[in-house]
Amino acid sequence: MYIAIEGIDTAGKSTQIALLSRNYPEAVITKEPGATAIGKEIRELVLSAKAKSKKAEFLLFLADRAEHIKEVIEPNLKKRMIISDRSVVSGVAYALIQEEISETAIVHLNRFATNGIYPQKVFLLRLSKEELEFRLSQKELDGIELRGSDYLLKIQGAIIKAAELLDIELIEIDATQSIETINKEILSTLNS
């Protein structure tokens, strides 16, 4: 099974993935962007916020996604559980809020980049504006986080729309709950 944990920055994706890796010790743990050698370079480039063109940023993410599918997802898809920190869903969400590329083009280009391979289940860890702003105040911000809480919350809403456009099962979880409660919700869904 291929699953993804989605959510805006500080939602707790890394924490939940670490817990899931204990329950699924044979799982492939991966992420988008940055799970491959090329992906690491692309991730650094995007997080540096050097790209002035939103289209260029979108295409960089597509390049990372294509490499990730080829190197990580396809070789493991039939043999092992794959748990990904972000996926095509957040890629589509980021592109949707840029409003520079049509929804149809976004979906088609992502299908091209992924060979139509999408996670079977996506868990969205949702944050309230208040909780997001508190969590952001507790850390040094990267180029994406510096765009502010309104921008990040817009992405959170776009993640829901992206899952609908891609016809991927999305399970929403309140990320303000305890770490243990969130983990139990994810495991319950996976084991049902």
Backbone torsions as a table, in degrees:
resi	resn	phi	psi	omega
1	MET	NA	141.9	178.6
2	TYR	-114.0	115.6	178.6
3	ILE	-123.3	160.7	176.8
4	ALA	-133.8	143.9	172.6
5	ILE	-105.3	118.7	-177.6
6	GLU	-114.5	161.5	177.1
7	GLY	155.6	158.9	179.0
8	ILE	-73.5	168.7	-178.2
9	ASP	-54.0	140.2	179.9
10	THR	77.2	5.7	-177.8
11	ALA	-72.5	-17.8	178.4
12	GLY	106.1	19.6	-179.0
13	LYS	-58.8	-49.2	-177.2
14	SER	-61.0	-40.4	179.1
15	THR	-62.0	-46.3	-178.7
16	GLN	-67.5	-37.1	178.9
17	ILE	-65.9	-39.4	177.2
18	ALA	-61.5	-41.3	178.3
19	LEU	-67.3	-42.1	179.0
20	LEU	-62.8	-34.1	-178.8
21	SER	-65.4	-23.6	175.2
22	ARG	-73.2	-37.9	179.3
23	ASN	-76.3	-26.1	-179.4
24	TYR	-127.6	71.5	-174.1
25	PRO	-62.7	-21.1	179.0
26	GLU	-90.3	-1.4	-176.0
27	ALA	-68.0	151.0	171.1
28	VAL	-87.5	120.7	178.2
29	ILE	-101.3	125.8	-174.9
30	THR	-142.7	-179.5	-179.5
31	LYS	-156.0	159.6	172.3
32	GLU	-130.2	133.1	-11.0
33	PRO	-82.3	164.7	168.8
34	GLY	108.0	15.1	-177.4
35	ALA	-85.5	-12.0	-179.2
36	THR	-117.6	172.1	179.5
37	ALA	-59.0	-48.0	178.2
38	ILE	-66.2	-39.8	-179.8
39	GLY	-59.4	-37.0	177.7
40	LYS	-61.4	-42.3	179.0
41	GLU	-66.6	-42.0	179.3
42	ILE	-63.7	-43.8	-179.9
43	ARG	-58.3	-46.7	179.0
44	GLU	-60.3	-42.4	179.8
45	LEU	-62.2	-46.1	-178.7
46	VAL	-67.5	-45.8	-177.9
47	LEU	-66.8	-21.8	177.6
48	SER	-73.4	-13.1	-180.0
49	ALA	59.3	31.7	178.9
50	LYS	-78.7	-27.5	-178.2
51	ALA	-70.3	123.2	179.5
52	LYS	-85.5	-24.1	-178.5
53	SER	-94.8	126.2	176.5
54	LYS	-65.7	-31.0	177.2
55	LYS	-66.0	-39.9	178.0
56	ALA	-63.0	-43.0	178.7
57	GLU	-60.9	-43.7	179.0
58	PHE	-59.7	-45.2	-179.1
59	LEU	-67.7	-34.1	175.6
60	LEU	-63.3	-43.0	177.6
61	PHE	-63.0	-39.6	178.1
62	LEU	-62.9	-40.8	179.0
63	ALA	-62.2	-44.1	176.9
64	ASP	-60.7	-44.4	-177.7
65	ARG	-62.3	-43.5	179.8
66	ALA	-61.9	-43.4	179.6
67	GLU	-66.0	-41.1	-179.8
68	HIS	-62.4	-45.4	178.8
69	ILE	-61.6	-46.1	-176.5
70	LYS	-65.8	-44.7	-173.2
71	GLU	-87.5	-33.1	-171.9
72	VAL	-112.6	-51.6	-171.5
73	ILE	-73.6	-56.5	-176.4
74	GLU	-54.6	-45.7	-178.4
75	PRO	-65.4	-20.5	-174.8
76	ASN	-111.9	-6.6	-169.7
77	LEU	-57.3	-40.9	-175.7
78	LYS	-91.5	-13.3	-172.2
79	LYS	-104.7	-31.8	-169.3
80	ARG	-139.3	159.0	170.6
81	MET	-69.5	135.6	176.7
82	ILE	-118.7	125.2	178.9
83	ILE	-119.3	115.9	-175.6
84	SER	-113.5	135.1	171.7
85	ASP	-83.4	101.5	-173.2
86	ARG	75.2	166.0	-176.7
87	SER	-163.7	-166.0	176.0
88	VAL	-54.5	-29.3	-177.4
89	VAL	-61.0	-49.7	179.4
90	SER	-70.7	-30.5	175.5
91	GLY	-60.0	-45.5	177.5
92	VAL	-66.3	-40.6	-179.9
93	ALA	-59.6	-47.1	179.2
94	TYR	-60.8	-41.0	-179.9
95	ALA	-66.4	-38.3	-179.5
96	LEU	-61.1	-41.3	-176.1
97	ILE	-75.5	-14.7	177.3
98	GLN	-72.3	-28.0	177.8
99	GLU	56.6	32.0	178.2
100	GLU	-110.6	-12.7	-177.2
101	ILE	-130.5	139.7	-178.5
102	SER	-66.2	153.5	177.5
103	GLU	-56.4	-42.1	-179.3
104	THR	-60.4	-45.4	-179.9
105	ALA	-65.2	-41.1	179.3
106	ILE	-59.3	-47.8	-178.7
107	VAL	-64.4	-45.9	-178.2
108	HIS	-64.6	-42.9	-179.3
109	LEU	-66.7	-36.1	177.2
110	ASN	-71.7	-36.1	175.5
111	ARG	-62.9	-40.7	177.0
112	PHE	-61.5	-47.1	-177.4
113	ALA	-65.8	-32.0	-175.1
114	THR	-99.9	-1.5	-171.9
115	ASN	57.1	26.7	179.9
116	GLY	73.4	15.4	179.4
117	ILE	-94.8	112.6	-178.9
118	TYR	-121.9	158.4	174.1
119	PRO	-60.2	146.6	177.1
120	GLN	-75.8	-33.1	176.6
121	LYS	-137.2	142.0	176.8
122	VAL	-127.0	129.4	177.2
123	PHE	-103.9	122.5	177.4
124	LEU	-102.5	116.7	175.6
125	LEU	-88.4	106.3	-173.8
126	ARG	-90.8	138.6	177.0
127	LEU	-118.8	147.7	170.9
128	SER	-81.2	162.3	178.8
129	LYS	-59.6	-42.8	-177.9
130	GLU	-62.3	-46.5	-178.9
131	GLU	-66.6	-40.9	178.4
132	LEU	-59.5	-48.9	-178.4
133	GLU	-63.2	-36.9	176.2
134	PHE	-63.5	-47.6	-177.8
135	ARG	-64.7	-38.9	178.4
136	LEU	-64.7	-34.2	-179.1
137	SER	-68.0	-14.3	-176.2
138	GLN	-95.1	4.6	-175.0
139	LYS	-144.7	166.2	172.9
140	GLU	-81.0	131.1	-172.3
141	LEU	-90.5	142.5	174.4
142	ASP	-89.6	-177.0	-175.5
143	GLY	-59.6	-36.7	179.2
144	ILE	-72.6	-45.5	-178.5
145	GLU	-63.9	-30.0	178.9
146	LEU	-65.2	-14.0	177.8
147	ARG	-72.6	-11.7	172.1
148	GLY	100.8	165.8	-175.4
149	SER	-68.0	-36.9	-180.0
150	ASP	-61.8	-41.1	178.0
151	TYR	-62.6	-45.9	-178.6
152	LEU	-65.7	-38.6	178.3
153	LEU	-68.9	-31.3	175.1
154	LYS	-64.2	-38.9	176.4
155	ILE	-63.2	-43.2	180.0
156	GLN	-56.5	-44.9	177.0
157	GLY	-64.7	-38.0	-179.4
158	ALA	-69.3	-25.9	176.9
159	ILE	-61.6	-40.6	179.0
160	ILE	-63.5	-46.1	179.6
161	LYS	-64.0	-40.4	-179.6
162	ALA	-60.8	-43.8	179.1
163	ALA	-61.3	-38.6	177.5
164	GLU	-64.5	-46.7	-178.8
165	LEU	-60.9	-36.3	-178.0
166	LEU	-89.6	-5.5	-179.4
167	ASP	58.5	49.8	179.3
168	ILE	-112.0	137.4	178.1
169	GLU	-65.3	123.7	-179.4
170	LEU	-116.5	125.8	177.5
171	ILE	-111.7	115.2	-178.8
172	GLU	-90.4	135.0	-178.9
173	ILE	-131.5	133.8	178.3
174	ASP	-69.4	110.7	-175.6
175	ALA	-79.8	0.9	176.2
176	THR	-88.4	-5.7	176.8
177	GLN	-72.2	172.9	178.1
178	SER	-65.7	154.3	178.1
179	ILE	-55.4	-43.0	-178.0
180	GLU	-65.5	-41.2	-179.8
181	THR	-64.0	-43.7	178.9
182	ILE	-61.4	-45.9	-179.9
183	ASN	-60.1	-42.5	179.3
184	LYS	-62.8	-39.7	178.7
185	GLU	-62.6	-43.9	-179.9
186	ILE	-63.9	-48.3	-178.5
187	LEU	-63.0	-39.0	179.3
188	SER	-61.3	-42.9	179.1
189	THR	-66.2	-41.8	-178.7
190	LEU	-67.8	-31.9	-176.7
191	ASN	-91.3	-1.4	-177.9
192	SER	-89.8	NA	NA
